[in-house]
Every structure is written in C-alpha cells, then in structure tokens.
Amino acid sequence: MTSPITSSVPNDGPAHAALKKISLAPFVAVLYAYCSGGPFGFEAIISSAGPGMALIFLLTVPFLFSVPVSLATAEMSTAMPVEGGFYRWTRTAFGDFWGFQCGWWNWTGTFLMSAAYGAAMADYVDSIIPLSKTQHWMVAFGFLLLVSVVNVLGIRLVGSLTLALLLLALVPTALFTLLGFWHLHYNPFHPIFPPGRPWQQSFGDGLALALWVYSGYEQLSTVAEEVEHPKRNFPLGLAIVVPLAMASFVLPYAAGVASVNNWQKWKVNYFVTAARDLAGPWLAFAMFGAAAVCTFVLLDSTILSASRVPFSMAEDGLLHRSLSRLHPRYGTPARAILLAFPLLVVLAQFGVVRLIAIYAWFRAASSVLTLFSVWRLRKTAADRHRDFLVPGGQLGIALVALTPTLLFTWALCNSDPAARWWGLLGLAVGPAAYAIAHRTRPRSYPRHESSE
C-alpha cells in the first residue's frame, strides 16, 4: 500500500528537475536570515515590555517556542523533504481544505511581513537622512524591487549573497556589543516592567514581539528540494541556528541597555541612535549599514520561502497552473515572486508595527496547522521512516504541538484590538478563496483527502 505521505506529492516531475540546490553553509545563512537576521527591527520591545521583561522573553521564549517548532520541523524534513514543506505536510495530514488554508494564510500573510521589512529599511534610512513621506515610500519601493529581482535570479545567488552579507554585518554588531559591555553602567534588567503601565499590557506586547522574532523555523521547509541532503542538513541547520539566534538577540540588547540605557526611547531604529551615543557617528553609520544588510537578508529569505508555497499549491491544482512554471534559466517561481511585488509596494506605506501585528494572525494560524499536522502524521504515517524523531514519544510530540499553540493563543487574545479585527478578517478570506479554487480546479488534478 502506498504511504499517504508520498501519494499526493508531485516531487519528481520535470519542473523539479530544474530546481537548483545549495549546500549546508548557504542554507544555514538563509535559515538564520529568516529566523533571526540580526538584532534589528524590534528595538521597541525594550520600551514596550520594559528592559527586564524584554530580556527575560529573549532568554526564555526560544525554549517554549523555537525549540518545539524546530523539533517538529526536523522530524518532518527527514520524513517528507518536499518542495512546499509545511503546506504539503498539512495537506497530507488534513486534506485539501486545511492544506489550502495553511498555504494561503502563509503566502498572503508574508505580503504583510515583506512590506514591513520594506518599511523598516526606509525607517533606518530616515534615521540617517530625514525623509518625507513620499521619499520614505520610494526607498521601500526600491528595496522591495531589488530583493524581488535577486530572488528571481535563483536560490544559489540568494544563499551566497546572504552568507557574505551576514558575515559583513557581524562586524559592527560585535563591536557594538563589546563596547556596550565595556561601558557597562546600568543593570540591563531594571526595571522589569515600565513604571506606570499595566503589567498585562507590557507582558502581552513583549511576548507578541518575542514570538515574532523567534518564529519561522518551519518556513524554509518550502525549499527542501533545493537543499543538498535535506534529511541531514535541515536538522543540523536548525540545531545551529536556534542558539545562534538567541545570542544575536540577547547580547546586543543587554549591551545597549547596560551602556546607553534610555530604555524609554527604544523604537524600531534605535540601535543606530544607541551606537551614536555609545561611540559616535562612525559606529552609528556602521550599525546603520549592518541594519540595512540584515533587513535585506530578512526580506530576501522571506520572499525565497514564500514564493515556493504558491508554486506548490499550483502544482496541486489549488492555484492557477501558471504559478507552477519555473523560470527556464534560473529555475525559480518567478511569476509568484513578481505577482506579489505590487501588493508589497502598496502595503509598504503602512507602519512596521501595524503590519506585523496583523501578520501575527496569519503566522499563528499556519504554524498551528503545521504543528498539528506533524502530530497527526506521527499516527497516520507511522510506517514512514524518519531519520529524526521528536523525543518523548506521544507526550513529547503533544508538548511540541501544544506549547507554541498556547503561547500564540495568549499573545493574540491580548493583541491590539484593531489588528485583531484585521487579522480575523484576513483569515476569513481563506475559506472563500478555497471555494473558488475548488470550483475552478481542473479535473486532471486529483482531490486529496487526509488518510485515516
């Protein structure tokens, strides 16, 4: 009898033969870029949660969130290393409807996140050269266009460029951290919460930001067939990136608060200001360069991952078949990349915090479906060989699925009310989109139901 894991995944056709592959080092760079990308872009966690609570979150959330998601991803990447990753895991576990929701929510949600990175880049430029509203949008436009073009040119360019840029960005970030600890004058954990602000609000804001910056460890599964030896390199890459991300967040933030303090003033682009206060303009410009580089690789890896979702959905007949065609020269889903670009440009006019707050709903929904699909496939595809298993048997896989889900639920229930309504509205589009896709689906594509 055919295993349910392999019965519905078209991963051996001519389109997949055109996919290029990257080795472990550039894959780790891309994975780190997506899951961390350096300490920039969420400096507001210090002022919103309080320096003490922010650092506590940065130290503890990985063990409650990143590690469980990484363990689940490592298991499934050895059992089902296919293009589309988590989308196809969910479709195999729960059928077409929920598979479509997982893919659709993730793909459309990344429009918000990618636009936020475009706006964040403009924010960093504004910290050096004051920009008008129109100029701010034009910077975001040019940045989004550049990264989209790089992604069309292929995963090998993305991987090599990401590796080189991250090594470059490490230098000023390490200098800032060392100088910060050298000039340590304040307790970085004081105060725990901002005085005069309800602790529930500070706790909720800080947890939401920490969940965002420590999320994404399942996302690069969408390029599984573009990584050499994925059954080995995915678990190994995840084991490298989780502690690396923790260090790259905790150390610069602790150094900045301990030396410069001014925790009430920390906002999206504050590392540049902190570097200026700590060592002068030279370090401010160096940190601006590092922030620009890290924002570039964040967006670069996001578009890389997201563009493989509509490609895989189109292969399965759940989106228009034109999206399943690869560029004849570069082997990339260029149409999916270029289709997203106009939407990113429109969304980039909104602020980073607003875009991320709404995006959190899309990420939570698709991630929860992914985690529960891993749990279900442990039962329905128990005969499928896995080179890596989440330890602890059924209790272990249950904790891996439930712990991040409870954190997501708590954070979203305490999120900004406006973002909550927009997030729920965005999720509601998914079933309507599926109804259209289901009705227009060509007869040549077989329907897939979950296996019992």
C-alpha positions as CSV (number, residue, x, y, z in Angstrom):
1,M,0.0,0.0,0.0
2,T,1.3,3.4,-0.9
3,S,2.3,5.6,2.1
4,P,0.0,8.6,2.5
5,I,3.0,10.8,2.7
6,T,4.1,10.1,-0.9
7,S,0.7,9.6,-2.5
8,S,-0.1,13.2,-3.2
9,V,3.2,15.0,-3.6
10,P,4.4,15.6,-7.2
11,N,8.0,15.9,-6.5
12,D,9.6,14.0,-9.3
13,G,8.4,15.9,-12.5
14,P,10.5,17.9,-15.0
15,A,9.8,21.1,-13.1
16,H,11.5,19.8,-10.0
17,A,14.5,18.6,-12.0
18,A,15.1,22.3,-12.9
19,L,15.4,23.3,-9.3
20,K,18.9,24.4,-8.2
21,K,20.5,23.3,-4.9
22,I,22.5,24.9,-2.2
23,S,24.9,23.3,0.3
24,L,24.9,23.5,4.1
25,A,26.7,26.8,4.7
26,P,24.4,29.0,2.5
27,F,21.4,27.1,3.7
28,V,22.3,27.9,7.3
29,A,22.8,31.5,6.3
30,V,19.4,31.7,4.7
31,L,17.7,29.9,7.6
32,Y,19.4,32.3,10.1
33,A,18.4,35.2,8.0
34,Y,14.7,34.2,8.0
35,C,14.6,33.2,11.7
36,S,16.8,36.0,13.1
37,G,18.6,38.2,10.6
38,G,20.4,40.0,13.5
39,P,19.0,42.2,16.3
40,F,17.4,44.9,14.2
41,G,13.8,45.9,13.7
42,F,12.2,45.1,17.0
43,E,14.0,47.5,19.4
44,A,10.6,48.6,20.6
45,I,10.4,45.5,22.8
46,I,12.6,47.4,25.3
47,S,10.3,50.3,25.7
48,S,7.0,48.4,25.4
49,A,7.8,45.5,27.7
50,G,10.4,47.0,29.9
51,P,14.2,46.1,29.6
52,G,14.0,43.4,32.2
53,M,10.9,41.7,30.8
54,A,12.2,42.1,27.3
55,L,15.5,40.3,28.1
56,I,13.6,37.6,30.0
57,F,11.5,37.0,27.0
58,L,14.5,36.8,24.7
59,L,16.1,34.3,27.0
60,T,13.1,32.0,27.6
61,V,10.8,32.1,24.6
62,P,13.2,30.1,22.4
63,F,12.8,27.1,24.8
64,L,9.0,27.3,24.7
65,F,8.6,28.2,21.1
66,S,11.6,28.0,18.8
67,V,12.8,24.6,20.1
68,P,9.4,22.9,19.8
69,V,8.9,24.2,16.3
70,S,12.4,23.3,15.3
71,L,12.0,19.7,16.6
72,A,8.8,19.3,14.6
73,T,10.4,20.7,11.5
74,A,13.4,18.5,11.9
75,E,11.2,15.4,12.1
76,M,9.1,16.2,9.1
77,S,12.0,17.4,7.0
78,T,13.5,13.9,7.3
79,A,10.2,12.1,6.7
80,M,8.9,14.4,3.9
81,P,11.6,16.6,2.4
82,V,9.5,18.0,-0.4
83,E,9.1,21.4,-2.1
84,G,6.3,23.3,-0.3
85,G,7.3,21.9,3.0
86,F,4.8,22.6,5.8
87,Y,2.0,23.3,3.3
88,R,2.3,19.8,1.9
89,W,2.6,18.2,5.3
90,T,-0.7,19.9,6.3
91,R,-2.4,18.8,3.1
92,T,-1.3,15.2,3.6
93,A,-2.4,15.2,7.2
94,F,-5.7,17.0,6.9
95,G,-6.7,17.1,3.2
96,D,-7.2,19.8,0.6
97,F,-9.2,22.3,2.6
98,W,-6.8,22.7,5.5
99,G,-3.8,22.3,3.3
100,F,-5.1,25.2,1.2
101,Q,-5.7,27.3,4.3
102,C,-2.2,26.7,5.6
103,G,-0.6,27.6,2.3
104,W,-3.0,30.5,1.6
105,W,-2.7,32.1,5.0
106,N,1.1,31.8,5.0
107,W,1.5,33.2,1.5
108,T,-0.8,36.1,1.9
109,G,0.5,36.8,5.4
110,T,4.0,37.2,4.1
111,F,2.8,40.1,2.0
112,L,2.4,42.0,5.2
113,M,5.8,40.8,6.6
114,S,7.7,41.6,3.5
115,A,6.1,45.0,3.2
116,A,7.1,45.6,6.9
117,Y,10.7,44.9,6.0
118,G,10.5,47.4,3.2
119,A,9.1,50.0,5.6
120,A,11.7,49.1,8.2
121,M,14.5,49.7,5.6
122,A,13.0,53.2,5.0
123,D,12.9,53.8,8.7
124,Y,16.6,53.1,9.0
125,V,17.4,55.4,6.2
126,D,15.3,58.0,7.8
127,S,17.4,57.7,11.0
128,I,20.4,58.9,9.0
129,I,18.8,61.1,6.4
130,P,15.4,62.6,7.2
131,L,12.8,61.5,4.6
132,S,9.5,62.9,3.5
133,K,6.5,60.5,3.4
134,T,6.9,60.2,-0.4
135,Q,10.7,59.6,-0.1
136,H,10.1,57.0,2.6
137,W,7.8,55.0,0.3
138,M,10.2,55.4,-2.6
139,V,13.0,53.8,-0.5
140,A,10.8,50.9,0.4
141,F,9.7,50.6,-3.3
142,G,13.4,50.4,-4.5
143,F,14.3,48.0,-1.7
144,L,11.4,45.6,-2.5
145,L,12.2,45.7,-6.2
146,L,15.8,44.9,-5.7
147,V,15.1,41.9,-3.4
148,S,12.4,40.6,-5.7
149,V,14.9,40.7,-8.7
150,V,17.6,38.9,-6.7
151,N,15.1,36.1,-5.8
152,V,14.1,35.7,-9.5
153,L,17.8,35.1,-10.2
154,G,17.9,32.0,-8.1
155,I,18.5,30.3,-4.7
156,R,22.2,30.0,-5.3
157,L,22.6,33.7,-5.6
158,V,20.3,34.2,-2.6
159,G,22.3,31.7,-0.5
160,S,25.8,33.0,-1.4
161,L,24.8,36.7,-1.1
162,T,23.1,36.1,2.3
163,L,26.1,34.3,3.7
164,A,28.5,37.1,2.6
165,L,26.2,39.9,3.9
166,L,25.7,38.3,7.3
167,L,29.4,37.9,7.8
168,L,29.8,41.6,6.9
169,A,27.0,42.7,9.3
170,L,28.5,40.7,12.1
171,V,31.5,43.1,12.5
172,P,29.7,46.3,13.6
173,T,27.2,44.3,15.6
174,A,30.0,42.5,17.5
175,L,31.8,45.9,18.0
176,F,28.7,47.5,19.4
177,T,28.2,44.5,21.8
178,L,31.8,44.6,23.0
179,L,31.8,48.4,23.5
180,G,28.5,48.2,25.3
181,F,29.7,45.7,27.8
182,W,33.0,47.6,28.2
183,H,31.0,50.7,29.1
184,L,28.5,48.9,31.3
185,H,26.9,51.4,33.8
186,Y,23.3,50.2,34.3
187,N,21.5,47.0,35.2
188,P,20.0,45.8,31.9
189,F,17.2,44.0,33.8
190,H,16.0,47.2,35.6
191,P,13.1,48.0,35.6
192,I,11.4,44.7,34.8
193,F,8.2,46.5,33.6
194,P,7.7,50.1,32.6
195,P,6.6,52.1,35.6
196,G,3.0,53.4,35.5
197,R,1.9,51.0,32.7
198,P,-0.3,47.9,33.3
199,W,1.9,44.9,33.5
200,Q,-0.6,42.8,31.5
201,Q,-0.2,45.2,28.5
202,S,3.6,45.2,28.8
203,F,3.7,41.5,29.1
204,G,1.4,41.0,26.1
205,D,3.3,43.4,23.9
206,G,6.7,41.9,24.8
207,L,5.5,38.3,24.3
208,A,4.0,39.2,20.9
209,L,7.3,40.7,19.7
210,A,9.4,37.8,21.1
211,L,7.1,35.3,19.4
212,W,7.6,37.2,16.1
213,V,11.4,37.4,16.3
214,Y,11.7,33.7,17.3
215,S,9.3,32.4,14.8
216,G,9.8,30.9,11.3
217,Y,11.8,27.8,12.0
218,E,9.4,25.7,9.8
219,Q,9.3,28.2,6.9
220,L,12.4,27.2,5.0
221,S,10.9,23.7,4.6
222,T,9.3,25.1,1.5
223,V,12.7,24.9,-0.3
224,A,13.5,21.3,0.9
225,E,14.2,20.1,-2.6
226,E,16.6,23.0,-3.2
227,V,18.9,22.0,-0.3
228,E,21.6,19.3,-0.7
229,H,21.0,16.3,1.5
230,P,17.9,17.8,3.3
231,K,17.4,14.9,5.6
232,R,20.8,15.7,7.1
233,N,21.1,19.4,6.6
234,F,17.7,20.5,7.9
235,P,18.1,19.1,11.4
236,L,21.7,20.2,11.5
237,G,20.9,23.7,10.3
238,L,18.1,24.1,12.9
239,A,20.5,22.9,15.7
240,I,23.0,25.6,14.6
241,V,20.5,28.5,14.1
242,V,18.5,28.3,17.3
243,P,21.4,29.1,19.8
244,L,22.9,31.5,17.3
245,A,19.7,33.5,17.1
246,M,19.5,33.6,20.9
247,A,23.0,35.0,21.2
248,S,22.5,37.6,18.4
249,F,19.4,38.9,20.2
250,V,20.2,38.8,23.9
251,L,23.8,40.1,23.8
252,P,23.4,43.3,21.7
253,Y,20.2,44.3,23.6
254,A,21.7,43.7,27.0
255,A,24.9,45.6,26.0
256,G,22.8,48.5,24.6
257,V,20.6,48.9,27.7
258,A,23.5,48.4,30.1
259,S,25.7,51.1,28.4
260,V,23.3,53.7,26.8
261,N,20.2,52.9,28.8
262,N,17.4,55.4,27.7
263,W,15.2,52.4,27.6
264,Q,12.1,54.6,27.3
265,K,13.3,55.8,23.9
266,W,14.0,52.5,22.2
267,K,12.0,52.2,19.0
268,V,12.3,50.4,15.6
269,N,15.6,52.0,14.5
270,Y,17.1,52.8,17.9
271,F,20.3,50.7,17.5
272,V,21.7,53.4,15.2
273,T,21.0,56.1,17.9
274,A,22.4,53.9,20.6
275,A,25.6,53.4,18.6
276,R,25.9,57.2,18.1
277,D,25.5,57.7,21.9
278,L,27.9,55.0,22.7
279,A,30.9,55.7,20.3
280,G,30.0,58.5,17.9
281,P,29.0,58.8,14.3
282,W,31.4,56.2,13.0
283,L,29.7,53.4,14.9
284,A,26.2,54.8,14.1
285,F,27.0,54.6,10.3
286,A,28.4,51.1,10.8
287,M,25.3,49.9,12.7
288,F,23.1,51.5,10.0
289,G,25.0,49.5,7.4
290,A,24.5,46.3,9.5
291,A,20.8,47.1,9.9
292,A,20.4,47.6,6.2
293,V,22.2,44.4,5.4
294,C,20.2,42.4,7.9
295,T,16.9,43.9,6.7
296,F,17.9,42.9,3.2
297,V,18.6,39.3,4.1
298,L,15.4,39.1,6.1
299,L,13.3,40.2,3.2
300,D,15.4,38.1,0.8
301,S,14.8,34.9,2.7
302,T,11.2,35.7,3.3
303,I,10.5,36.0,-0.4
304,L,12.5,32.9,-1.1
305,S,10.4,30.8,1.3
306,A,7.0,32.4,0.5
307,S,7.3,32.1,-3.3
308,R,7.6,28.3,-3.1
309,V,4.2,28.0,-1.4
310,P,2.0,29.2,-4.4
311,F,4.3,27.2,-6.7
312,S,3.5,24.0,-4.8
313,M,-0.2,24.9,-4.4
314,A,-0.4,25.4,-8.2
315,E,1.2,22.1,-8.8
316,D,-1.5,20.5,-6.7
317,G,-4.2,22.3,-8.7
318,L,-5.2,24.6,-5.8
319,L,-4.0,27.8,-7.6
320,H,-3.7,28.7,-11.2
321,R,-1.3,26.3,-13.0
322,S,0.7,29.2,-14.4
323,L,2.2,29.7,-11.0
324,S,3.7,26.2,-11.2
325,R,6.1,27.1,-14.0
326,L,9.7,27.8,-13.2
327,H,11.9,30.3,-15.0
328,P,13.6,28.5,-17.8
329,R,17.0,29.8,-17.0
330,Y,17.0,30.4,-13.2
331,G,14.7,27.6,-12.0
332,T,12.7,29.9,-9.8
333,P,8.9,30.5,-9.4
334,A,9.4,34.0,-11.0
335,R,5.7,34.5,-11.6
336,A,4.8,34.1,-8.0
337,I,7.6,36.5,-7.0
338,L,6.5,39.2,-9.5
339,L,2.8,38.7,-8.7
340,A,3.5,39.6,-5.0
341,F,5.6,42.7,-5.8
342,P,2.8,45.2,-6.4
343,L,1.0,44.1,-3.3
344,L,4.1,44.6,-1.2
345,V,4.6,48.1,-2.6
346,V,1.1,49.1,-1.7
347,L,1.3,47.7,1.9
348,A,4.7,49.3,2.5
349,Q,3.1,52.7,3.1
350,F,1.8,51.4,6.5
351,G,4.0,51.3,9.6
352,V,6.1,48.3,10.6
353,V,4.3,47.7,14.0
354,R,0.8,47.7,12.4
355,L,1.8,45.3,9.6
356,I,3.5,42.9,12.0
357,A,0.6,43.0,14.4
358,I,-1.8,41.9,11.7
359,Y,0.7,39.4,10.2
360,A,0.9,37.6,13.6
361,W,-2.6,36.2,13.0
362,F,-1.6,34.7,9.6
363,R,1.6,33.2,11.0
364,A,-0.1,31.8,14.1
365,A,-2.8,30.1,12.1
366,S,-0.4,28.5,9.6
367,S,2.1,27.5,12.2
368,V,-0.5,25.8,14.4
369,L,-1.8,23.8,11.5
370,T,1.8,22.8,10.7
371,L,2.4,21.6,14.3
372,F,-0.8,19.6,14.4
373,S,-0.1,18.1,11.1
374,V,3.3,16.7,12.4
375,W,1.4,15.3,15.4
376,R,-1.3,13.7,13.2
377,L,1.3,12.3,10.7
378,R,3.1,10.6,13.6
379,K,0.0,8.4,13.8
380,T,-1.3,8.2,10.2
381,A,2.1,7.7,8.7
382,A,3.8,5.9,11.5
383,D,5.4,3.5,9.0
384,R,7.3,6.3,7.2
385,H,11.0,6.3,8.0
386,R,12.2,9.3,10.0
387,D,15.9,10.0,10.5
388,F,15.0,12.2,13.4
389,L,12.1,11.9,15.9
390,V,10.8,14.4,18.4
391,P,11.9,12.8,21.7
392,G,9.4,11.7,24.4
393,G,7.0,9.6,22.3
394,Q,3.4,10.8,22.2
395,L,3.9,13.1,25.2
396,G,6.8,14.8,23.5
397,I,5.0,15.4,20.2
398,A,1.9,16.6,22.1
399,L,4.0,19.2,24.1
400,V,5.7,20.3,20.8
401,A,2.3,21.0,19.3
402,L,0.5,22.4,22.3
403,T,3.1,24.7,23.9
404,P,3.6,27.1,20.9
405,T,-0.2,27.0,20.3
406,L,-0.9,28.1,23.8
407,L,1.6,30.9,23.5
408,F,0.2,32.1,20.2
409,T,-3.3,32.0,21.7
410,W,-2.4,34.1,24.7
411,A,-0.5,36.6,22.7
412,L,-3.2,37.0,20.1
413,C,-6.0,37.3,22.7
414,N,-4.1,40.2,24.2
415,S,-3.1,41.9,21.0
416,D,-4.1,45.3,19.6
417,P,-7.9,45.3,19.0
418,A,-7.6,46.9,15.6
419,A,-5.0,44.3,14.5
420,R,-7.2,41.6,15.9
421,W,-10.1,42.5,13.6
422,W,-8.0,42.9,10.5
423,G,-6.2,39.6,11.3
424,L,-9.5,37.7,11.7
425,L,-10.9,39.3,8.5
426,G,-7.8,38.3,6.6
427,L,-8.1,34.7,7.8
428,A,-11.8,34.6,6.8
429,V,-10.7,35.2,3.2
430,G,-9.0,31.7,3.2
431,P,-12.2,29.6,3.1
432,A,-13.7,31.9,0.4
433,A,-10.6,31.6,-1.7
434,Y,-10.7,27.8,-1.3
435,A,-14.3,27.7,-2.5
436,I,-13.2,29.5,-5.7
437,A,-10.1,27.3,-6.2
438,H,-12.1,24.1,-5.6
439,R,-14.8,25.1,-8.1
440,T,-12.3,26.1,-10.8
441,R,-9.9,23.2,-10.2
442,P,-9.1,21.3,-13.4
443,R,-10.4,17.7,-13.5
444,S,-6.9,16.5,-14.2
445,Y,-5.8,17.2,-10.6
446,P,-7.0,14.5,-8.2
447,R,-8.6,15.6,-4.9
448,H,-6.7,14.7,-1.8
449,E,-8.3,13.7,1.4
450,S,-6.4,13.1,4.6
451,S,-5.6,9.5,5.4
452,E,-7.0,7.8,8.5
